[in-house]
Structure formats: structure tokens, C-alpha cells
């Protein structure tokens, strides 16, 4: 009798993730390459529900998104050195009852900007969550100096939105939004950046991809700034996740 390969299950762990890029990306990949795999969203309201997910489903690999990239770490048996250094995990490999955590966000971002930034570039990273930490790690690899911007000044590497002025904006030509503000369905929201100070000398990168052009990108473009959304980063990190699950 011919052996039939068991369907492999992959998925995305997050909160309010109906808009998910990952499910559409991997479903199309599986269909195009005729792979006996499926992908589903595991939408949980609290990180503790993760235990129920892994007990109920036989999973081969997971992507992790907002708001669990940091809190998921305590549930893992192994965290790779880079993810540990970043302090956030967005990819989990299931193997022999062992859960291993990795970070592919940093590489996804790195590959999307390596040709457009120089070591002399200075960046503002909006937000201090898991995605922002991956972006910061990538910027370090590129030799780019950065400052985190948050609602409150959390440490010496961070300033508040109220601290942003013309001098700071002028010195930091790369502005990266790592917050969910502006993504579907919060499309009318925007980080509290003084948009009027953004010029044609700036590049504004929004990790958001839905909508294609967030309100932040739209207003920045009106001022002449170069704009980039998060689609290429997401594609890059998804491919890296697949490589990890299958090596």
C-alpha cells in the first residue's frame, strides 16, 4: 500500500488576526507547490490559551504576531541566541515534542532596507514591542543609530512622542512605525509624529501592509517623503520561517 503523507499543519498565533498576511501567503504557496499542508489562524485573547492550542492541534510550525512575540518565550523549550538577544520570537518550530523559538522579523526587515540605508543614517523607531526590537537588531547590523519613540520615556534609549521636535526629526531621516496604529481596522489612527516636519529628505517605513498605504505613509508622501510599507518585510520573514520549519 502506498504511504500517504500526513497533512502538515502550520499557523499564526496572535490576537484579532482576521486580516492576517501569513494565512493568505502560505495557503497560496501550498496550493501553487502542491504541498500537503494547511495553515490556520489561532486567534487567542490571552497568551495562556496557547497551552490549549498546542494540546488540541498537532502543529508543525507557528508564526507569532502582536501582541505575543515577547510573552510567548516563557512557553518555549529553546530560544535561539538571536531571538534571545532581540527579546522576541515570531517563529516556532515543533519537533520531537520540543518547541523552539526563532526571530525572522529582523532578517525580513534587514533584507528590505539593506540597499537603501547607510551607516550614517539615523532612525526613529516608533514603538517598543517585539517588532521594534527586531527592527533595532537589524539596524545595529547595518550600523544605523536609532532612538525608540514611545508614549512614555521607558529608558535612556527611548524618548516620548512629546519630545519630538524639528531638530530631532531633521537628524533622523529614517522613521519606522512598529506600532499597530493605522492597520486595519484602525485605518484612521496614526502615531503622534509631527507630520509637518517630515520632508522629502525622509524615508518613512511602516511595518503595516493593510492598508497598502497607511495614513502615516499617505501624509508623509504628501510632504515628499519616500515611503515603504511592510509587505516585502513580511514576505522575507515568511520565507525564512518556512526554511526553519523544514530544515
VOPAGU-2260 file (C-alpha; in pm, 1 decimal, decimal comma):
REM VOPAGU-2260
SITE   aa  ch    i         X         Y         Z
SITE  UNK   A    0       0,0       0,0       0,0
SITE  UNK   A    1     130,2     343,9     -94,3
SITE  UNK   A    2     215,1     563,1     202,5
SITE  UNK   A    3      10,4     881,3     216,5
SITE  UNK   A    4     190,4    1179,3     364,8
SITE  UNK   A    5      10,1    1320,2     666,2
SITE  UNK   A    6    -110,6    1676,3     619,2
SITE  UNK   A    7     124,9    1916,4     793,8
SITE  UNK   A    8     -34,1    2198,7     990,2
SITE  UNK   A    9     115,3    2545,1    1025,6
SITE  UNK   A   10     -43,4    2858,5    1164,2
SITE  UNK   A   11     -34,7    3207,4    1307,1
SITE  UNK   A   12     -72,4    3283,6    1676,6
SITE  UNK   A   13    -199,8    3629,2    1761,4
SITE  UNK   A   14    -492,7    3844,4    1868,7
SITE  UNK   A   15    -756,8    3982,2    1631,1
SITE  UNK   A   16    -575,2    3846,7    1325,4
SITE  UNK   A   17    -851,0    3805,6    1067,3
SITE  UNK   A   18    -652,9    4043,5     842,4
SITE  UNK   A   19    -350,7    3808,3     852,5
SITE  UNK   A   20     -91,7    3821,2     574,0
SITE  UNK   A   21      52,7    3484,7     673,2
SITE  UNK   A   22    -254,2    3268,6     611,7
SITE  UNK   A   23    -302,8    3405,1     259,4
SITE  UNK   A   24      69,9    3383,6     178,6
SITE  UNK   A   25     116,7    3024,3     291,1
SITE  UNK   A   26    -216,0    2898,9     156,2
SITE  UNK   A   27    -119,5    3025,9    -188,8
SITE  UNK   A   28     228,0    2875,3    -153,3
SITE  UNK   A   29      89,3    2533,6     -56,7
SITE  UNK   A   30    -156,0    2539,6    -345,2
SITE  UNK   A   31      98,7    2655,8    -603,2
SITE  UNK   A   32     360,8    2399,8    -499,1
SITE  UNK   A   33     103,2    2122,3    -447,2
SITE  UNK   A   34     212,5    2071,3     -86,3
SITE  UNK   A   35       7,5    1859,5     151,5
SITE  UNK   A   36      -0,9    2134,0     411,7
SITE  UNK   A   37    -256,2    2367,3     563,6
SITE  UNK   A   38    -236,6    2695,9     751,8
SITE  UNK   A   39    -478,7    2835,9    1006,0
SITE  UNK   A   40    -511,5    3130,9    1238,6
SITE  UNK   A   41    -503,5    3067,4    1613,2
SITE  UNK   A   42    -671,3    3382,5    1739,8
SITE  UNK   A   43    -641,7    3389,9    2119,0
SITE  UNK   A   44    -735,1    3662,8    2362,7
SITE  UNK   A   45    -473,1    3574,3    2627,4
SITE  UNK   A   46    -131,0    3411,3    2593,0
SITE  UNK   A   47    -228,3    3140,4    2844,8
SITE  UNK   A   48    -462,6    2998,8    2579,1
SITE  UNK   A   49    -151,7    2886,7    2389,1
SITE  UNK   A   50    -142,1    2569,2    2600,4
SITE  UNK   A   51    -490,2    2474,8    2481,9
SITE  UNK   A   52    -391,9    2533,2    2118,8
SITE  UNK   A   53     -90,0    2302,5    2126,3
SITE  UNK   A   54    -280,1    2035,1    2320,3
SITE  UNK   A   55    -570,7    2037,0    2075,6
SITE  UNK   A   56    -378,2    2053,5    1746,4
SITE  UNK   A   57     -78,9    1866,6    1605,5
SITE  UNK   A   58     120,1    2163,2    1475,8
SITE  UNK   A   59     442,7    2160,0    1276,6
SITE  UNK   A   60     521,4    2529,5    1295,3
SITE  UNK   A   61     381,0    2862,9    1407,0
SITE  UNK   A   62     427,9    3226,7    1324,3
SITE  UNK   A   63     367,8    3460,4    1617,8
SITE  UNK   A   64     239,0    3815,5    1586,7
SITE  UNK   A   65     115,8    4105,2    1802,2
SITE  UNK   A   66      82,5    4101,3    2098,4
SITE  UNK   A   67     257,6    3772,7    2186,4
SITE  UNK   A   68     609,5    3794,3    2040,7
SITE  UNK   A   69     760,2    3856,0    2383,0
SITE  UNK   A   70     520,9    3674,1    2617,4
SITE  UNK   A   71     541,9    3350,2    2414,5
SITE  UNK   A   72     903,3    3298,1    2518,1
SITE  UNK   A   73     821,5    3151,2    2859,1
SITE  UNK   A   74     639,1    2861,2    2690,9
SITE  UNK   A   75     933,7    2753,0    2475,4
SITE  UNK   A   76    1191,6    2482,9    2542,1
SITE  UNK   A   77    1461,7    2653,7    2337,4
SITE  UNK   A   78    1515,5    3008,6    2210,3
SITE  UNK   A   79    1786,7    3068,3    1951,2
SITE  UNK   A   80    2060,4    3314,5    2054,2
SITE  UNK   A   81    1948,4    3587,4    1814,3
SITE  UNK   A   82    1583,7    3572,8    1926,9
SITE  UNK   A   83    1703,5    3571,3    2286,9
SITE  UNK   A   84    1915,5    3879,9    2223,1
SITE  UNK   A   85    1627,2    4056,7    2049,0
SITE  UNK   A   86    1386,2    3952,2    2322,1
SITE  UNK   A   87    1111,4    3846,9    2083,6
SITE  UNK   A   88    1006,1    3535,2    1892,6
SITE  UNK   A   89     793,4    3528,7    1576,8
SITE  UNK   A   90     859,6    3170,7    1459,7
SITE  UNK   A   91     815,2    2844,3    1649,9
SITE  UNK   A   92     933,0    2504,9    1528,7
SITE  UNK   A   93     767,8    2192,2    1670,3
SITE  UNK   A   94     998,4    1891,6    1668,0
SITE  UNK   A   95    1002,8    1578,6    1887,1
SITE  UNK   A   96     779,1    1746,1    2146,5
SITE  UNK   A   97    1023,0    2036,8    2165,5
SITE  UNK   A   98     917,5    2396,3    2098,5
SITE  UNK   A   99    1200,0    2609,7    1958,6
SITE  UNK   A  100    1171,6    2985,8    1910,3
SITE  UNK   A  101    1334,7    3197,7    1640,7
SITE  UNK   A  102    1312,3    3551,9    1508,3
SITE  UNK   A  103    1283,6    3606,0    1133,3
SITE  UNK   A  104    1142,9    3959,5    1159,5
SITE  UNK   A  105    1488,3    4113,0    1190,0
SITE  UNK   A  106    1608,1    3938,7     875,0
SITE  UNK   A  107    1289,7    4030,2     688,2
SITE  UNK   A  108    1342,6    4396,3     772,8
SITE  UNK   A  109    1718,7    4382,1     710,2
SITE  UNK   A  110    1674,9    4247,0     357,6
SITE  UNK   A  111    1412,4    4507,6     274,8
SITE  UNK   A  112    1631,0    4808,5     365,0
SITE  UNK   A  113    1993,0    4698,6     322,5
SITE  UNK   A  114    2024,3    4872,8     -14,8
SITE  UNK   A  115    1862,5    5198,6      89,1
SITE  UNK   A  116    2023,9    5284,7     423,0
SITE  UNK   A  117    2377,9    5387,8     502,1
SITE  UNK   A  118    2566,9    5368,2     833,0
SITE  UNK   A  119    2541,2    5747,3     851,1
SITE  UNK   A  120    2160,6    5721,7     857,8
SITE  UNK   A  121    1986,5    5785,4    1189,4
SITE  UNK   A  122    1647,1    5631,3    1263,3
SITE  UNK   A  123    1344,8    5680,0    1485,5
SITE  UNK   A  124    1170,4    5355,1    1579,1
SITE  UNK   A  125     807,3    5415,5    1675,4
SITE  UNK   A  126     702,2    5163,2    1938,7
SITE  UNK   A  127     885,9    4938,0    2182,8
SITE  UNK   A  128     721,4    4598,4    2127,3
SITE  UNK   A  129     858,3    4278,7    1976,2
SITE  UNK   A  130     862,9    4406,5    1618,2
SITE  UNK   A  131    1051,7    4721,0    1715,4
SITE  UNK   A  132    1318,0    4513,4    1890,8
SITE  UNK   A  133    1372,3    4307,2    1574,6
SITE  UNK   A  134    1399,9    4626,7    1369,4
SITE  UNK   A  135    1653,4    4766,0    1616,3
SITE  UNK   A  136    1862,9    4449,8    1588,3
SITE  UNK   A  137    1863,1    4477,5    1208,9
SITE  UNK   A  138    1963,4    4844,7    1225,4
SITE  UNK   A  139    2255,1    4753,5    1450,9
SITE  UNK   A  140    2374,6    4505,7    1187,9
SITE  UNK   A  141    2354,5    4785,8     931,4
SITE  UNK   A  142    2546,1    5026,2    1156,3
SITE  UNK   A  143    2249,0    5262,2    1184,8
SITE  UNK   A  144    2198,7    5456,6    1507,5
SITE  UNK   A  145    1843,0    5473,5    1636,0
SITE  UNK   A  146    1616,8    5600,4    1912,0
SITE  UNK   A  147    1293,8    5436,7    2026,4
SITE  UNK   A  148     986,3    5660,3    2049,0
SITE  UNK   A  149     705,8    5562,0    2286,2
SITE  UNK   A  150     411,4    5709,7    2472,9
SITE  UNK   A  151     635,3    5730,0    2779,2
SITE  UNK   A  152    1011,4    5750,5    2822,1
SITE  UNK   A  153    1097,3    5394,7    2928,1
SITE  UNK   A  154    1479,3    5411,9    2933,8
SITE  UNK   A  155    1778,5    5605,4    2802,2
SITE  UNK   A  156    1731,9    5456,2    2452,9
SITE  UNK   A  157    1378,3    5591,3    2439,0
SITE  UNK   A  158    1206,8    5929,1    2407,7
SITE  UNK   A  159     837,6    6016,0    2416,6
SITE  UNK   A  160     631,6    6149,4    2126,6
SITE  UNK   A  161     611,6    6479,6    2313,6
SITE  UNK   A  162     992,5    6506,2    2287,1
SITE  UNK   A  163     985,8    6504,9    1906,6
SITE  UNK   A  164    1081,9    6842,6    1763,6
SITE  UNK   A  165    1224,3    6987,5    1443,0
SITE  UNK   A  166    1585,2    6919,7    1544,6
SITE  UNK   A  167    1523,8    6552,0    1623,1
SITE  UNK   A  168    1314,6    6493,1    1310,7
SITE  UNK   A  169    1576,2    6662,6    1091,5
SITE  UNK   A  170    1857,3    6448,9    1232,6
SITE  UNK   A  171    1668,7    6120,8    1189,3
SITE  UNK   A  172    1599,3    6071,6     820,1
SITE  UNK   A  173    1452,7    5721,9     861,0
SITE  UNK   A  174    1127,2    5686,6    1055,0
SITE  UNK   A  175     990,6    5335,8    1115,3
SITE  UNK   A  176     643,4    5267,0    1251,6
SITE  UNK   A  177     641,1    4942,3    1451,3
SITE  UNK   A  178     307,2    5010,3    1621,3
SITE  UNK   A  179     -28,2    4870,1    1502,7
SITE  UNK   A  180    -168,5    5223,2    1467,0
SITE  UNK   A  181    -303,7    5262,6    1115,2
SITE  UNK   A  182    -354,9    4896,4    1036,2
SITE  UNK   A  183    -696,0    4752,7     950,6
SITE  UNK   A  184    -943,7    4815,3    1110,2
SITE  UNK   A  185    -773,2    5113,9    1282,3
SITE  UNK   A  186    -701,5    5280,2     948,0
SITE  UNK   A  187    -777,3    5633,1    1068,5
SITE  UNK   A  188    -525,6    5615,2    1352,4
SITE  UNK   A  189    -171,2    5743,4    1329,2
SITE  UNK   A  190     133,1    5762,7    1562,5
SITE  UNK   A  191     173,1    6103,6    1725,0
SITE  UNK   A  192     456,2    6215,8    1498,0
SITE  UNK   A  193     470,3    6581,6    1386,8
SITE  UNK   A  194     396,7    6505,8    1020,9
SITE  UNK   A  195     451,8    6867,0     917,3
SITE  UNK   A  196     824,2    6825,4     999,5
SITE  UNK   A  197     867,8    6528,1     763,7
SITE  UNK   A  198    1023,4    6633,3     432,7
SITE  UNK   A  199    1148,5    6498,7     100,7
SITE  UNK   A  200    1474,5    6415,8     280,8
SITE  UNK   A  201    1298,5    6149,0     487,9
SITE  UNK   A  202    1214,5    5784,8     431,9
SITE  UNK   A  203     910,5    5665,3     625,6
SITE  UNK   A  204     877,3    5289,2     666,2
SITE  UNK   A  205     555,7    5144,4     806,9
SITE  UNK   A  206     554,1    4775,9     903,3
SITE  UNK   A  207     181,6    4785,3     824,9
SITE  UNK   A  208      79,9    4636,0     490,9
SITE  UNK   A  209    -300,0    4650,3     525,3
SITE  UNK   A  210    -392,4    4904,2     401,4
SITE  UNK   A  211    -115,8    4919,1     140,4
SITE  UNK   A  212     -66,8    5285,9     221,5
SITE  UNK   A  213    -133,6    5367,1     585,5
SITE  UNK   A  214    -242,2    5714,1     689,7
SITE  UNK   A  215     112,6    5779,0     815,0
SITE  UNK   A  216     255,8    5686,4     474,9
SITE  UNK   A  217      -9,7    5884,1     291,4
SITE  UNK   A  218      56,7    6204,1     484,7
SITE  UNK   A  219     434,9    6157,7     469,0
SITE  UNK   A  220     419,1    6110,1      92,9
SITE  UNK   A  221     222,7    6432,1      60,2
SITE  UNK   A  222     525,8    6605,4     216,4
SITE  UNK   A  223     757,6    6446,6     -40,9
SITE  UNK   A  224     898,7    6165,9     174,0
SITE  UNK   A  225     991,2    5828,7      27,9
SITE  UNK   A  226     754,1    5567,0     170,2
SITE  UNK   A  227     777,9    5189,5     218,5
SITE  UNK   A  228     515,2    4954,8     359,0
SITE  UNK   A  229     574,4    4624,4     537,2
SITE  UNK   A  230     482,2    4384,0     257,6
SITE  UNK   A  231     836,9    4298,8     149,8
SITE  UNK   A  232     947,0    4251,1     509,2
SITE  UNK   A  233     655,7    4013,5     568,2
SITE  UNK   A  234     737,6    3812,9     257,6
SITE  UNK   A  235    1102,2    3788,2     360,5
SITE  UNK   A  236    1027,2    3676,6     715,8
SITE  UNK   A  237     766,7    3423,9     597,8
SITE  UNK   A  238    1016,7    3258,0     364,2
SITE  UNK   A  239    1272,7    3243,8     645,9
SITE  UNK   A  240    1011,0    3086,0     875,2
SITE  UNK   A  241     940,6    2818,6     615,1
SITE  UNK   A  242    1311,3    2744,7     588,0
SITE  UNK   A  243    1335,1    2699,5     965,0
SITE  UNK   A  244    1034,8    2466,5     980,7
SITE  UNK   A  245    1173,2    2246,5     705,5
SITE  UNK   A  246    1543,7    2223,2     775,2
